[in-house]
Amino acid sequence: MKIILAADGSEQSYEAVRGLTGLSHAEELTVLTVISVPGLSYPTIGMGIAKDLSMQVERAMREEGESLLERVVSLLPPNPGPVKKILQLGDPAEVIIRVAEERQADLIVIGARGLGQIHEHMFGSVSHRVMSHAPCSTLIVKDSLRNIQNILIPLANQEDEESIVKFFEMKPFKETVYVTLMHVVPFSQPVWPVGAMIPEGFRKEIIEHGEQFTEEVASKLRSLGHEAKGVSVMGAPSISIANEVRESKPDLLVMRTHSRSGLSRFLLGSVSHSVVHHTHCPVLLVR
């Protein structure tokens, strides 16, 4: 895989670096940091002085960015693959997405939000924009990701299955993983119209159909050398997934991202975005 590691000096970005330990060696690993130089505008000083101040700020931020790249590279796991360091100026999310496109990346690894000393000038909270618009899969690291053994993968349909299996065929993980494939039948009690109940026979039938679906996907992952099982439950998808994360505490949650655009993004949101914002588990969004 070609991997972009976006670093901003926060603890979460360092956890993202450590999270590479569980991934396979990269075909190419690009360590990227972005600086966004703040505009300096003071009515009481002249344009020349403001320009000099801006140049000094940019020079200091570049030096700090270069130091950050060196620190991140020093923390990489052994034999991470060929490493390239990039420091660029600009809007952080836009730069990350553009570099991923230019380098034809398979995966972006990024901390959920920055808390480092140079964070407010470099990244801000960009993970949401990156996961929404990235051209490739995105691993968002919130807490420690020192170990990738147990993975939870919610599946809604065949498109999810195809994306997940294709991702696993790239052999992204260094070791064999244990996967729980979860299908949520999007019904709850009572269902519309209010007070209507799902007949027990129908309820059992659709649960069995979900179990058959997840077992078929589990079989494909087992053929790729991993351990896998399938489960099916009934309920609201985002709530059911978040509950399962809290109960089973997987090392990693893997989901296919269902990108939306325009008005539907604001009216509907998505299950993947909801889960990302309401769980503390690292999340890998597969495109």
N, C-alpha and C positions, 0 to 999 in steps of 0.2 A: 504494500500500500504506500501511496504518497501521502504524507501527513504534514499538516500545518499546525504547529504548536504556538498559540498566541499567548504571550506573557506580558504582564503589566506590573510585576513586582509585589502583588498581593499574596497573602497566604494561600488563597484558593488557586492562584495561578501556579504556585509552587506545588500544590497538591496535584494539579494537572500534569506537571512535569513528572512527579512520582507515579502518577497513574499510567505512564507509558510502560512501566515495568511489566504490566500484564498483557501488553499488546505485542504482536509479532514485530520483529525487526523491520524497519521501514525500508522500502525501496529508495525513498528520499524523505528526509526529515528537515523541514524548514522551520527554524525558530524565528518567530516574527514579533517585533514590538513596534508600536506605533506611537508617535508623539504628536499631540495637537497643541501647537503653540498658541497661547491665549493672545488675543488682540489687546494692545495697550493704547488706550485713548484717554489722555488727560488734557482738558481744555487749557490748563494753566501752564503747560510746557509746550515748547516748540515741536514741530514735526521732526526736526533732526534729532532732538534728544529722545523722542518717543521711538524713532527708528533704531537708535543705538541701544536703547533698553531692550527692544524686541529682539535684536540680534544677540544681545548678551543672554537673554532668557533662552532663546533657541539653542545657542551654543552650549549652555549649561545642561539643557534637557537632552541634547544629543549625547553629551558625555555620560550623563546618567543612564540613558538608554543603552549605550554601548557597554557600560559596566553591567547592566542588567542582563544583556545577552550573554556576556561572559559567565555570569553567575549561573544562569539557566543551563548553559552548555556543560558547565562543571558538575551539575546535578543530574545529568541524563544517566539513565541506566547503562550498563556496559553494552557495547556493540549495538547502538541504537540504529545503525545504518548511516549512510552518507548524510552529513549535517551541513546545512547552509544557513547562515545568519543574515537576517534582513531587518534593517531599521528604516522606517519611512515616516514621512510627515503626512498628516491628513486626518480625515474623519476615521476613527478606529474601525467601526463596523464596515464602512465602505472599503477601506484598505484591506481588511481581512478577506472580505468577499472577493475583491479584485485579485488579490494574490492567489487565492484558492483557484480562481478561474484560470489565471495565467499559468499556474504550475500544474493544472489538471489534477488537483488534489482529490484523494478518496475520502479523507477525514480531516476535520478541524477539531483540535482539542483546545478547550478554553475554560477558564474558571467562570463560575456563575456570575460573580460581580467582584470588582476590585476593591481592596481596602488598603492598598499599599501607599507609600509616601508620595509616589509620583502618579498615582492612579487618577486623581481628579483631572490632571492635565493630559493623561495618556489614553485611558480607556473610557472612563465612566462606566455605566452599566450597558454593555453592548451585546451581551449574550442573547437577549431576546431578538434583536435585529439580525444577528448572525444566524440563529437557528431558523428564523423566518425566511431568510433570503439566500442562504448559502447554497452553492451549486452542488454540494456534496453532503455526506453525513457529518453530524456534529456531536462531539462528546462534551457534555457540559458537566464539569466537576464542581460539586458543592462542598462535600466533605471528603475525608480521606478515601483514596482509592488505591491502597497499597496492594490489594489482592483482588483478583477477578476469578472467582470460582463458581459462585451461584448467581445466575442471571434470570431475571423475570422478563418475559416477552409477551405483552398483550397483543392479540391478533383480532382484527375485526372482520377481515374478508380475505379473498384470494390475492388481492393486490398486496396486502400486508405480507402474506406468505411468500410471494414471489420476491419482494424486496429483501425480506429477512434472509431467505435461503441464499439469494445472490450475494448478500453481504458476507454470510458465513463461508461461502465458497471462496472468498478472498483470503481465508484463513487469518482473520484479524487478531486472534488471541494466541498468546504464546503457548498456553497449556490447554489441556482438555477442560471444558467447563460443563457444569451441570445446569441445564436449562429447564425452567418451568414455563410452558406455553399456556397462556390464559386467554380464553374467549369469554367475553361478557355478552350475554344475551340482553339487549337493551330494553328490558321490561322490569317493572317493579309492581308491587301490590299496594294500593289498587292501581289499575291502569285506566287510561281514558276509554270510555267515559267514566267519570268519578264513580267509584263503587263497584265497577265491573271487576270480576275476578277471572284469572286465567284458569281454564279447566285443567285439572291435575294431569289428565292424559296428554294434553297438548304441551303442558309445561315439561313433562318428562321427555316427550319426543324432541322438543327443541334443545333441551339440555344434552340429550344423547347425540343429536346432530352436531352440537358444538364440540363435544368430547371426541367424536369421530374426526372432525376437522383438525383439532389440535394434535391428535394422535398421528394423523397423516404427516403433519409438519414435523412432529417429533421424530418420526421414522427417517425423514430426510436429514435431519441434523445428526441423528445417530449414525447414518451412513457416512457422515463427514468426520466421524471420530469423537463426537461429544455424547454425553449422557443427556437424555431429554425425556420429559413426560408432558402430557397435556391435561388440562382441567377446563371445565366450563361452569360458569356461574350465571345467575340472573340478577340484574340490577342496573343502576345508573353507571355507565362505563367509567367515568373519571373518578367517582367516589369508590367504586369497587376496586379499581386499580390502586388508588391511594391507600385503601384499607389493607390490601394484600401486601403492599410495600411495608406498611407499619408492622404487620404481623410476621411476615417471613423474613424481613430485613435482608433483601438481596444485596450483593456487592454492586450490582449494576442493573439498571432498568433499560431495556432496549425497546424502542418503539419506532414504527414508521411514521414519519411526520406527514401530516395531511395539510399541505400549505393552502391557505385561502388568500384571496385577493379582494380588493375593493370593499364594498359595503359588507359582504359576508364575513370578512375578518372581524369587523367590529360587532356585528349582530350575533354571530354564532360562535366565534372563537374556535377552538378545537380541543379534542380530548388530550392530545399530546401536549399542547401548551398549558392546559389546565393542570395536568399531572406534574409538569416541570415546575410550575409555580407553587405547588402545594405539597411537594415531597422533598425530603432532604437527601434522597438517594441520588448518586450520580446518574445522569441520563444520557444515553446514546441514541440520537435521533437519526434514523436511517432514511435516506432518500432512494 
